[in-house]
Amino acid sequence: MQAVNDCPDSDIYMIGHTSKTIYRNVIKLLFEDPALAVFRPFCSWSGGNKNMLTFRDKTVHALGAKDEGAVGLIQGLTASLVYCDEMTLYPQSVIEMINSRLSRSHSMGFAAMNPSHPSHIIKQWIDLGTNGDPNYYSLHFSVEDNPYLEKDYIKMLKNSSSGIFYKRNYLGQWCLASGSIFDFFDRAVYVKQMPPRAAEYWIAGCDVGVTNNFACVLIGVSTGQYDQSGVCRWVEKEYVWDSHKQERQKTMSEYADDVQRFIEPYNVKQLYIDPSAAAFKVELRKRGVACVDANNDVLEGINYTTSEMKKGNLFVCAECKNTIREVESYVWDPKKAEKGEDAPLKKDDHCIDAIRYAVYTHKVEVYDYQQHNKRQQQYWQNRFGPRGDFR
């Protein structure tokens, strides 16, 4: 904001994964964070189609850069100032286009991010700054450097992260994705002979294989409303059809019949399906089985699943032999890591994918539901006072 104040013109841009995320992560703080109160009287925000921050006599435009299409938004701009939030999430073509727009003698680019792989173009800029190039300047922080985070929360993050997610998101290291993904997995800790609690309800996830294995997992859920110890989930049963071992590939209709029989005895709240399995979803709906497309963000899903297991919120029942085997053998793809890509090795991952679909997508849905309840509660409290409720 000091640079905005000093800038001689209004060719100023703030860029995020989307225009909504740059508002939530950065611009919103100008209006809410006490530490930034000095700027507040001079700021105004215009949302909708404008997505524009006004600071004194300067105008700052908010843009999104989540895919290659953002190149068209940035191409042709001449930028005096650019602030980029979570810049490692942008496609490289977008990063290079932003860099090329900083063409004036007073142009400056600011960026904040979690680290990625060490060959990333931004890591090359950081190294230039570290080695004394006057055109680049870098600062490194770990989670413990954040003055806004409570010590208990920092401790929880440290204990619940593992592998690449711990190195990058906690320590702030630029490193390759390598080795075992569930590197902390110990059967004595995470495998249970019986479900650890009585389930309040179940969810299920389905990874649909055409030439590969077909997998469906049943996951018990307890929110801890009775014993106050928090949410708990466990993989209770699995259905796997290995067409290579069985020497027969089933039809989508047969798979739909199998899944219906598999989940029928349980109070399954939601069935999450591989979003690309259109034909299978049609077959389920013919049978009156409701299903929804799963969130297939692989890295976020892996991060959440490993974190929940390490926290002690996710277990596997001993009878789920295929799931246990896949968890123990789930590794990062070394060939893709050499190319700067973070991806698991696509081998024996069908139960894991089904778990990721269910656990991660259900987490997002529960969060949205809780946020809705908070808004409702706030409405009634504003209307009837602190003791106001739905009655």
N, C-alpha and C positions, 0 to 999 in steps of 0.2 A: 504493500500500500504506500510505502514511502517512495518507491520507484514510480508508482502511478502519479503521486503528487508532483514529482520532479519531472515527469515526462513532458516534453514540449508539445505533444499532440495527443489525439485520442485514438490512435491506431493500436488499441490495447485489447487483448483477448485472454480469457480464461477458458481452459479446455479440460474436460473430464471424459471419463468413459462414455457418459451421456451428459446432456445439458442438465438433467435432473441431478446426477451425482455430483457435478461440480458445484451446484447450488447447495446440496446437502452437506458435502464434505468441507466446503471452503466458504462460500458466500454467506451462508446462513450464520456462520460464526461471527461475522461482522455485526450482526444484529442481536446475538444472544450471548456471546462469550464476554464475561466481565473484563477479561484482560485486553479486549479489543474495543472497549467502550470509547476510547478517544476518537475512533473513526465514525462511530454510530451517528452523531448528529449531521454528518456530511454525506451519508449514504442513503440511497433509495434503490429499490429493486422493481423492475418491470418484468413480470413473467409472461406466460402465454407464448405468443409467437415472437415476442421481442427478446426475451431472455437477456436482459441488459441491466447492468449495474451502473448507477451514476454516483460518482464520487467527486464532490465539488463541481468543477467545470469539465471533468473528464468522463468519458463513456467507455465502459468495459463490456465487451460482448462475450456471452457464454456459448461455447460450442461443444458438441459431442464428437468423439473420435473412436468409436468402438469397432469400426470395420473399415475396409478399403474404400467404401463410399465417401468417407470423410475427406479423402484427398481432394474431391471436387469442391468441398466447402472452403478448404484452405488455399488451394491453388489460386494464384492471382492476387492474394492479399499481400500487402506490405505491412509488416508488423514492427512496431517500436518496442512493445512489451508483450510477452506471452507467458502465462503461468499454466503449467501442465500438472494435473493431479493424477496420480497412479499411472505415470507415463509408460511403464513397462507393459501395461495392458494394451497399448496401442499397436496396430500393425506397423512393421518397420517402414513401409512406404509412407505412412502418415507422419512418423517421427522425422523421416528425412525431409518431407515436405515442410513441416513446421520449421525445421532448422534452416531451410533455404529461404524462408520468408523473413528472417531476421537480417535484413540487408542494409539497414542504415547504420551510420557510425555510432549512434547512441542506442541501437537495438540491444535488448537483453532477453534471455530466456530463463525462466525459473522452472524447476521441476521437482516433484516429490514422488517417491515410489517405494515399494518393497523391492528388494533385489530379485534378479532373475538369473539366467545362466551367465557365466563369466565372459562369453564371447559376444554378449549383447552390445549393440552400438553405444548405449548409454554408459556401460561399464568402460568402454574405450574413452569416452569423454571424461569420466571420473578419473581414470588413470592419468590423463593429460593434466588435469588439475592437481593431482597428487604429485606429479613429477615437475610442477612448477610452470606449466604453460599459463601465461597471464590472461588468456582468453577463457579459461575454465576455472571454476572454483567448486569444491565439493565439501559436503559435511556428512559425517556418518553417525548414525544413532542406533542404539539397540532399544528394545522395549523399555528397559529400565531407565532410560534417559527421559521418558515422557513424564513430565511433572503432573499431568492430569490423572494418571492412573493410580488406583489404590494398590497398596502393597499386596493385599490378598489376591487381587485380580492378576497382578504380574506373576505371582507365585502359581496361580491356577494355569496361566498361559504356559509357563515354563514346564509344568508337570504334565500338561495335556498335549503338548506338541512333540513331534518326533521327526527324525530324519531331515529331509529337505525343508519341511515346513518350519521346523525349529531353527535350522540354520539361517533360513532366509527371513522369516517373519519375526523371529525373536532376537537372534544375534545380528541380523542385518548383513549376512554374508552372501556374496555372489558365488554360487556353487552349482555344480552339475547335479542333476537328478541321477542317483546311482544307488545300487544295492536294493535291499529288501524294503518294501513300503511299510509293512507291519513289522518293523525291526524289533519292536518291544514285545511281540506276541509270545506269551508263555501259557501253555495248556493248563498248567496248574492254577493260573489266575483267571484266564478268560474263557475256559471251557467248563461248563456246568453239567452235572449229571441230570439235574432237574431244573426247570425254570426257577430263577431266583425269587420270584414273587408270583402272586396271582395276577393274571392279566386283567386289566380293565377293558381292553379291546385288543384286536390284532390289526396289523397292516400286512400287505403282501407286495412283493416286487417280482417282476417277470422279465427275464432276458430271453428274447425270442431268437432261436437259432434256426437257420434254414439248412445249411450244410454242417453247422457246428452244433454243440450241445444246446438243449433247451433247458432252462432252469427257472424254477419258481420257489421263493422262500417265504415262509410264514414267520412274522416277527411279532412277538408279544410286547405290549406296551403297558407300563404302569407309571402314572404321573406322580406317584408318591403323595397323593392327597391324604392318605391315611397315616403314613408314618413320617412325613415331612423330610424324607431323605433324598428327594429329587426324582427326576425322570429316570426310568430304567427300561431298557429294551433288550430283547434276546432273540436270536434266531432259533426258533423252536422246532421247525420241521423244514425239510427241503424236498422238492421234486425235481429230479434230473433225468433227462432222457439223452443218453449218449448214443447217437445214431451209428457211430463207428463200431462200438462194442456190440450193440444190438443188431447191427447189420441191416437196419431198416430205418428209413426216415418217415416220421409220421406227418400227416397232413395238418393244416391249421385247424381243421374241424376236430381232429382227434386230440390235438393239444388243448383246444378249448374245453372239450369234454373232461380231460384229465385235470385241468386247473379248477374247473367247477367242482369236481369231486374232491379235490385237494383242500379247497378253502370252505366248502359247504358246512362242515361241523362247527365252524368258528364264527365269532362275531367280528368279521373283517370289516373294518371301517372304510378302508380304501385299498384298491388294487392299483399299483403303479406299473405302467407298461413302458417298455422301450418305445420312444416316440416314433421310431421309423417303422414299427410293426403294424401298418395300417390294416392288412388283411386279418391279422389275429384279433385286433380290436373289434372288427366287424363280426367275427365269429362269436366273441364273448357277448357282444350286445344282442345278438340273435337269441342267446340263452338267458337274457335278462341279467347278465353279470355286469355291473357298473365298473368302469375303469377310467383312469385319467393318464394323460401323457406325463411321464416322469421328467424332471429337470435333469438334463444330460450334460451339465457342466462337469467335466471329468475331474479337473484339478480341485475345484471347490468341493465336489462330492467326496473325493478321496480325503481331502484335508478334514472335512467335517466328520467323516466316518472314523478315521484313525484317531482324531481328537476325542470323540465320544467314547471310543473303546478304551483309550488310555486313561480317561477320567473315571472309568468304572461305570459308565452308563450304557455299555453295549457288550453283550456276551454271546456265546454260541453254545447251544446244547450239544451234548456228546454224540447224539445220534446223527448229527449233520456232518457226516464224514467228508463229503465233497467240499463243503464250505470250509472246514478246518484245513483240509489239504490245500485249497486255493489260497487261503489267508497266509499260510506258511510259505507258499511258493510265489506270491505276488511280488514282482520286481519292476523297477524302472527299465525301460527299453534303452540299452546302451548305445545302439546305433542312432536313435533319435536324439539322445543326449549330446552326441558328438556334433549334431547339426544345430544344436541350440534349442531343441524341442523337449518339453516335459511331457512324457506320456508313458503309461504303464505298458509293459510287454503284453501284446494281445495273444495270450496263451493261457488256457485253463483259468479263465476269469469270469465265467458265466454266473456263478452264485454271487461272487463279489459284485458284479455289475447289478444284479438284482437287489442286493442289499443296499448298494449306493442309491439306486433309484428310489427305494422305499424310504430309507432313513433320511436322506438329504431333502427329498421333495416334501416329506411329511413335516420336517422341521420348518420349512418355509411357510407351509400352510398354517401350522400351529402358531408361528410368530404373527402372521397376519390376523389370525383369530384373536390372539391376545391383545394386539394393538387396537382392534375394533372394540374389545371389551373395555380397554383403558379409556378410549374416547367416549364410550357410553357412560362409564362411571364418572368421568370428568364433567360431562354434560349435566348429570343429575346432582352432582355436588355443587356445581355452579348455580343450579336452580334452587336447591333446597338446603344448601349449607354442607358442612363436612360430614354430617350423618345422613345425607341424602342417599337413597338407594332406589332400586327399581320399583319398590312398593309404592 
